[in-house]
Amino acid sequence: MKKVNQGNIPDEVLEFALNEMQKILSGEVIFVAQDGRLMQVEITNRKRLTDWSEKIPAWSKDISENLKKQISKDFSTLLYGRLVIKIQKGRVSQMERTIQSRFTGLDGEGI
């Protein structure tokens, strides 16, 4: 794969992540940024005892498109940190941005 541009999630990665999110009843997807570039995607699919018989609701095209836009927007200004998308009952319940700061010129150079 070619080098990822700063603040950008490649379309194929975003499509993959959205497809995986639609398979999750309870879990999260995490986009990790370093130097403003996507470094990794973490996908956690939890199976709770109450989830075994529940069906995952299908997402509409509008939901998918709105999520793409929101994820891209929230990730675009993240230099160091994580964008966490939490999923409950097959739906995105919340997004969290954790911003990390890098400090140079100190003993140990960095965090």
N, C-alpha and C positions, 0 to 999 in steps of 0.2 A: 504494500500500500504506500502511496506517496505521502509526503510530509503533510501533516494537518495544519491548516492555517490557524492563526491565533483567533480565539473566540468562536471557532466554527466546529460544528459536529458534522462530519461527512454524511451526506444523504443516506448512503447504504448502512451506516452505523445507526443513524436515527430510525430508519425503517426496521432494522433488525431489533432494536430496543423496543420499539412500539409493538412489534409482533410478539415479542417475548412477554411484554406487559399484559397483553390480552390473554395470555395463558395463566396468569397469576390470580389466584383468589385472595391470597394474603402474602404480602412480601414487599420488596422494594427494588428499585433500579437506581444505581448510583453512577453518576458521571464524574470522573476525577480530573481536575485541571492542574497543570503545572506550567508555569510561564505562559499562561493563557491558552495552552493547547490541551486538547483531550488526550489523556494518557491511558485511561482504562475505563471500562464499563463493568460494573459489578451487578449481578442479578441474583437476588435471593427469593426463592419461592418457598414459603413456609406452609406446612400442612398441619393445621390445627385439628384436633379430634372432632370438632364440630363441623369441619369443612368437608369431610369425606363424601357426604351425600349431596352437597350443594353444587349447582351448576354455575359456571362462569358466564355472566351476562355478556352478550355480544355488544361491541362498541359500534356506534354509528360513524359514518364517514366524517361528520361534523366534529364529533368528539376527538377523533384521531387528528384531524387537521388543526383543531384548537390546541391540542397537546403539543403537536410539533412546533407550532408558533411559540407557545409559552416556554417550552424547553429550550428552544433556540435563543429566545430573548434572554431568559435567565442565565444561560450558560455564556452568552456572548461577552459579558463584562467580568467574568470570573477569571482572575489571574492564577491564584493558588487556592485550592479548596475543593468542595464537593457540592454537587447538586443532587439531592436525594429526593426521589419520587416514591412516595409511600402509597401502597395499594391495599385496600380493604374491601372485602366482598366484591372483588373483581372490578372495582372502580378506583381511580386515583383519588385519594382522600386529602393529600397535602404534598406540597413541595417545600423543601428546606434548602437554603444555601448556607454553607459553612465556608466562611472566608478565612484563609490563613494569611498571615503577614510574614514577609521575609525581612530580616534585618541584617545588614552587613556592617562591617567595621567594628564589630563586637568580638570579644573573645569567643572563639568557636565558629565564627563566620556563619551565620544563619540561625535557624531555629533549633 
